[in-house]
Each structure stands twice: as structure tokens, then as C-alpha cells.
Amino acid sequence: MNHKLLTIAALCATMMACNSGNNTTSTTRVELPGTIDEEAFAANVESISVINLQMDDYWTFMNDMNIGLSDNYMYMVDQIDLRLSCFDRKTGVKIAERALKGNGPGEIIGINSLFCVGDTCCIYDSRNVIHQYNHNCNYIGKMHEFSNLDWCYNIVRLNSGNYAFVSQRNSHYSDSATAALMLADKSFNITSEHFAVSRAHTQIIGSAPCYVDDDTIRMICAYDNHIYSLCNGTEQCIELVVPNPLTPEKADEFFDIGDFKVLRENAKTAREKYDGHFHSLCGSGRFLLFGYHFEKEDYWAMLDKRTNKAVSIQKNNNDVETTSDIVGKFFTESVVVKLDSDLIYLRCKIGNLASLLEGHNNILDNRLKKTQATYRHFIKRNADYIKSLEPEERDAANVLLKIKLKD
């Protein structure tokens, strides 16, 4: 297979002060040649398992899901139909479900993000209100209602109990820039602002991926070609260099438009015309994982923070029969629905998963033999439901996978 190259460079710099008002600077430059190497990518995956959830007509065919993990439960919200489901994380048994769409108490018209406090599910909706639900999907009440929030794509709860707002556009920066990350206390009062990002680059469709790893917050904006990190008050920036980037000047042509439908169409045009469009960020102690668009193809990149080396896999670039390790195929055949520290949650069709695990025993390593065992247990548990489906429905039914990265 001919290997394409993605040249990645990292430039870390402090851009503004934190709460104390004192500037601190940390600058590092590394050059990372990222090659398409499925085998090297797969070598950094520790395990793949099938999440043994109880199947039903609703979640089985859910195509656009938002997942929240509490200590004991897994919450799912369909971003289209706005229905909340709760599963026991240990047993996979579905505990409760409720419709959220509407204008009444506990109802929403859109979801921006979902996070958990203890075992309580917290949904930040498109009206700038955070709603709380228990594991029975009963509405507890409003956690907070923002009165001065211009727009926020995502809210992340920090280990300290404080919060981070992602892609917030109401800040003291100039009209041409916005604070991409804001920290807030437990009462949601903003305490500091970080990373002046072009307003056009934060005006995207969907949320800016963000995750918390101990004392570090990392985030990425789709059209900004940077990974931003805030670690103990020090701001860092990894610049992802591509041959044909969407620069702030070019971005103004696409995103300085108020009409939502036009904005969505222009975002699609920009994605097809320019390289970049980074998304789906997560990381472990050793790796950063993110998706990107390059020369009209979709890729996943895994960056080793210890060695400053990166490997990538290309979507739909290999047949199972011709690959030396099929772990990468779990990405090419699946949709990432959540990234949580060193864990990656994928939605895969039963038909695709069966073709990966059941038809190629000769190339299954120990990891995938364990995956096969959990898959067969999942099928056995849900045998009655699966038998009730038509053949085309059976192949299209969703299975949730959990991939753990090596540390």
C-alpha cells in the first residue's frame, strides 16, 4: 500500500495569564512525520470489548448518540429524537428511558453536551440551561441557568468539581477573536479565559471535543488545526500543520454568516476544499488520539507524547484480507461516539462486527479472541431479540465497543 504522509509540527506557547494575572510561558517545538501505519496503530491498543447492553428497538438503531458515564450508570441521549436512556454499567440492563423533547419541565429542544455528577445525569441544552436527571430518568430540576452566556458548545466537569466551558464566545477579547476555553467555579462563575481563537474558527457545527486528564484540559476546534492544553495554569498549543489549511482569512469567507443552513453548507464545502477539520480528541498518559481530514480522505492519528512520533490509519483504505492486523478496521468500520481518557467508545453494526470477528480466525490475536468471546456472549444474551429482527435489521443493529489504549 502506498503510504501518504501527514506532516505534523507542534508549537507550544503561553498566550495569556491565568487567574493570578502573571504571564507564564512554556514553548516546545517538535516535528512529527505521521505515516499511515495500521499495524503500528494497532500495537498501541490494549484491548477491545463489546459492551453487553440489553438491546431494544430504540437504542439498537440509534444513529446519533451522546454518552455520559457515571460511577454506576451509562446514560445515552439520542441527539435527533432527544430520548434519554439509562443502563447499569456492570450488568448492561436497561433501567429506564424517557422522552426529553418539548417545552415542559425537564424537556429540551436540543442538547449541547452531557456530563455526570456522581450518578446524576446533567444535560446542558440549547437554551443555556443545565438539567438534572436520576438513574430512573426522573427529572430532578435545573442545576443552573445561564443568563449572560452568549454561546457555549460544550461543558466539561473537572476533577476538582469546577467546570470548563468550550468555544465560549462572550469574552473580553476583540470582535475578531474569542475565548475558546473558560474555567468556572462550582457555581459556574467564570474565573479565567484561555486561548484567543479566531471567531470564524470557533463558529462550527457541533461541539468542540474536550477532555480532562488529571490536571490537564485539552480541546480541539474543528477548523483551527491546533490542540490546546491547559496544564497547571500553563497554556500549550500543538499546531497540526497540513499542506492546504483553512486559515483564519479563508475561514471568514465560510463562517462569517448568520444563517444556520448556509453556515452548515459552507462548513461542508470548507471540509471538502481544505485539509484539516480535526475532531474527536482524547488521550491517555502516553497518547493523543484525534481524527482529521486530509486530501479528501478521513484519518485517525495516534500521537505518542513520550517519543513525539505519530502513526495514522486511513478510513476505508484496506480490505480485511490484506491487512496484517485488523484492529484498525474497528475504527474504519465504526463511528466514535465518546472518548473518555484512555477509553474509546465506538458504535458498530452487528453485520460489520461479525465479518471482522467470525470470518478471519486465522488473523485474530489474543486481544481479538477476547473480543470475539465478549461478542458471542452479547449475541447469546440478546438472542431472542435478535431473532425477532428482519435480516437487514439484524445486520444494521448497533453494537457498542470499548477500546482501551496502552499507557
N, C-alpha and C positions, 0 to 999 in steps of 0.2 A: 504494500500500500504506500502511495506517495504521501509523505508527511508534510503538511503545511506548517508554517511557523507563525506563532504569535509572539512578538517581542514585547516584553513587559518590563517596565522600569519602575522603581519605587523611589519616591521623594518624600521624606518625612519632614514636616516643618511646623512649628507652633505659630498660630495665626493671630491669637488674641488672648487676653488674660482670662483667668477663671475668677472665682469669687473674690480672691484677695486683691485683684487688680494688678498683680505683678506679672510681667511677661516672663514666660519660661520657654526655652527653645530646645528642641531635640531634632536634629537633622541627620538623616541617613540616606545614602543613595546606593541602590543595588540594581544590577541588571540581570534579568531573569529570562533566558530563552525558553519559551514554553513550547514543547513539541507534542504532537498528538501521539500518545502512547497509552493505549488501553491497558496493556499488561502492567506498566508501572503504576497507573492509576489504581488498578485492582489490587496491587500489592499493598496499598495503604488502607484498604478496607478490612476491618477486623471481622465483622460478622454481618449477616443478612438474615432477618427473621420475618415471618408472616405474623402480623398482629391478629390474634384469634378472636375477632369480634363476632358477635351474633348478627347474622345477616337478616335483612328485611327489605321490603320493597323500596323503602325510602333511601337509606344511606347507601345501599348497594349500587344505585345508579346515580348517586350524587356526583356531579362533574366539577363543581367549583366550591371546594370546601375550605373552611377556616378551622384550624385545630388549636385547642387550648389544653394544656396538661396541668392538672393539679396534683397534689400528693397521691390521691386515690382514684381520680377520675380522668377520663378523656372526654372533652366537650367538642362537638362539631357543630358548625353553623354553615348551612348552605347559603352562599352569598347571593344566589339568584332568588330562591324561594323564601329565604330567611326563616329557616326552621332550625331550632336548637335541639340537639340530641346529646345525651349523657350516657357513657359507658363506664363500667367498672374496669379500671386498668389491669387488675390482676386476673379477673375471670373472663373479661370480654363481654359480659352480659349487659344488654341494654337496660338502663334503669328507667329512663323517662325521655319524653320528647314533647315539644310544644312549638306552635307556630308563633313567630315574632312579628310578622309583617302587619302593620296597622298604625293607628294613631292613638291607641288607648294606653293605659298604664302598662309598662313593661314591653310595649310594642315599638318597633323601629321601622324606618323606611329604607335604611341602608347601613352597612357595617364598615367601619374603617379598620378596626383591629380588635383583638380579643386577648385577654390575659387573665391569670388566676391569682387570687389572694387566698392562701390556704386551699380549701376545697371549694371556694366560691368562684363562679364564673363571672367575669366582668367584660362587658361588651361596650366598646366606645363606638357610638353610632354617628351617622352623618349629620346629626343636629347638634353635635358637640356635647352630648350627654353620655355619661358612663352609667350603665345599668348593671345591677347585680342579680344573679340567679343561683339558687342552691342546686344540689345534685339531683333533686327531683324536678328540676327545671321550673320551679316556682319562682316568681318574681319577688325579690326581697325589697327592692327600692332603688332610688338613684344614689349612686356613690358620689357623683359630682356632676354639676352642670356648669360649663364654661360660659362666661358672659363676655369675655374680651378676647376670645380665641378666633383669629382670622381663619386659619385652616391648618389642620394637623393630619398628616397621613397615617401616623402610627403612634401608639403609646406603649412604652416598654416599662415594666416594673423592674427596678434594680434590686440587687440582693439586700441592700440596706433598707428596703421598703420605700425609698424615694422613686421618682419616675423620670423618664426621658421622653421628650416629645420629638418626633422625627418629621422633617420637612415642614416645620412651622414657619409661616410667612408673616407673622406680625411681630416685628422686632425693631431695634433701633438702627439697623443697617440702612443703607441708602435704598432708593427705589429700585436700583438695578441688582440688588443682592438681598439675600435672605439668610436667616439663621437656619441651617439645616438640622441642627441638634440643639435642644434646650433641655436643661436639667430643672427639675421641680422638686419641691419637698413633699412630704406625705399629705399635705393639704392642697397640692397641685399649684402652689405659688412658684413662679419661675425664679430660679436662683442664679442661673448663668446661661449665656448663649455662646455657641461654638460653631465655627466653620461658615464663613461667608461664601455662599454658593450662588452662582448666577440664578436669578429668579426664573429664567427660562428653563434652566436645567432641573429645577425642582418642581416645575409645573408639568407633572407627568400624570398618566393614567394609572391608578393603583397606588399601593403603598411602597415606601422606601424600606427595603429589608433592613432589619436592625436586630442585633442580639447582644446579650450581656454575658461576659465570661469573667467571673470573679470581679476584679477591679477595673475591667476594661469594657467600654461600649464601642461597638463597631457598627457602621452603617454604610450603605451604598445607594447613590441616586442613579436611576436608570441611564440617563444621558450625560452624566457628569464624569465618567471614566476615572473615578477615584474611589478608594476605600478609605473612609475616615475612621479614626480611632481616637478615643479619649481615655487615657490611662493615668490615673492618679493626678489629674489636673494638667497633664501634658497632652497637647493635641498632635496627632500624627496623621500623615496622609500618604497612602500608597497610590501613585499615579499609574494607571493602566494605559500604556501607550499603544495605539493601533495606527495602521497606515492612513486611514481615512476617517478621522474622528469628527464627531459633531461638535464643533467649537461653540462657545457662547455666542459669537457673532452670527454663525449659521443657525444656531438654535432659535434666535429671535425671529427668524423667518417662519418657524414652525409653531412656536408655542406662545407668542405674544398675542393670543387670540382669546376672546372671552367665550365664544360659542363652544359648548362642550362637544357637540358632534363633530364640528370642524377640527377641534383640538385632537380628538381621538383619531380622525382620519390622517391628520398631519403627523401624529406620532407614528402611525403605521408607515407612512411614506418615509419619514426620517429613518426608521429602523431598516427599511429596505435599501436606502440610499447610502447610509453611513455605517462604518464599523463602530463597535462598542455595544451600547444598550446592555449594560451589565445588570445583573439581577441575582436574587436568591443567594444571599450571603450567609454563611455560617462558618464556624471554626472550632477546632479543638485546641489543646495546648500546643500542638505541633503544626496543624494545618489550617489554611483558609480555603474554603470551597466557594466558588461562585460560577454563575453562568454568564455567557456573553455571546454576542452576535458578531461574526467575522466573515467578511467576503460572502455574504448571503447564506452563511451556514450557522447553525447553532452548536455551541460547545459548552463543556464543563471544564473548569480549570481547578486543579488542586495545587496550592502553593505551600511548600514546606518552609515554615518560618525559621527553622534551625539552619537549613542549608541554603536558603534563598534559591531553591530550584522549583520549577513548576512543570507539571505534566497535564495534558489535556486529552479529552475524548470528544469526538465529533458525533453529533446526533445522526443516527441512521446512516453510518458510514461503513458498516461491516455486517456480513451475514454471520449467524451463529457458527456455521460450519467452518468458517475461515478464520475465526479469531482464536488466539491462543488462551484466552481467559475470558469467560463470558460475564464476569462481574460487571464490567462496564455496560453490558447490554441491559442491566436492570435500570440504568439511567436512561438509555435510549428508548426503552420500551415503556417508560413510566413517566408520571408527572409529579414533580416535587410539590408537596402540599404544606410541609413545615420543616424548618431547620432549627434545631434546638441544641446548642453547644455541639458536642461531637455526634449527635444523632440526626439522621436524615429520614424523614417520613415521605414515602412515595405512594402514589395511587397507581396501581397496575391492573390491567384487565386479566381476568382468570385465564382467558384463552392465550394471552401473551405469556403469562407466567408459566402455564402448563407447557408451552412449547420450549421454554428455557430450561425447565427442570426435568421434564419427563422424557424428552426425546433425545437427550445428549448425555447419557450417563457416563460415557467414556471421557468427557472433559469436565466433569464435576469434581472439584476439590473438596477437602473436608468441610470447608465453610458452607459450600453449596449443598453438600449432602445433608448437613444440619438444616439448611433452608428447606430442602426437599421434605425433610421429616416434619417440620412445622407446617408446611403447606398441606401435606397429606392429612395432618391432624385437623387443620382448618376445614378441609373438604369433608372429612368424616363427620365433624361436629355439625356442619351445616348441610349434610347430605339431603335431608328431607326438603329443605327449602330449595336447594339447587335442582333437585328432581322436578320441582314444580315449575321451573322456568323453561321457556322455549329454548332450543339450541342456540339461536342467535343471542338471546338474552343471557344465556349461561356464559358465553364467551365474552360478552361485554360487561359482565358484572365486575364491580370494583373489589380489589383486594388491597389492604394496606400493608406496606412493608416498612420495616425499620432497619436502617443501615447504620452501623457503628464504625466510626473512623478509628484507626490506630492512633495512639498518643505517643 
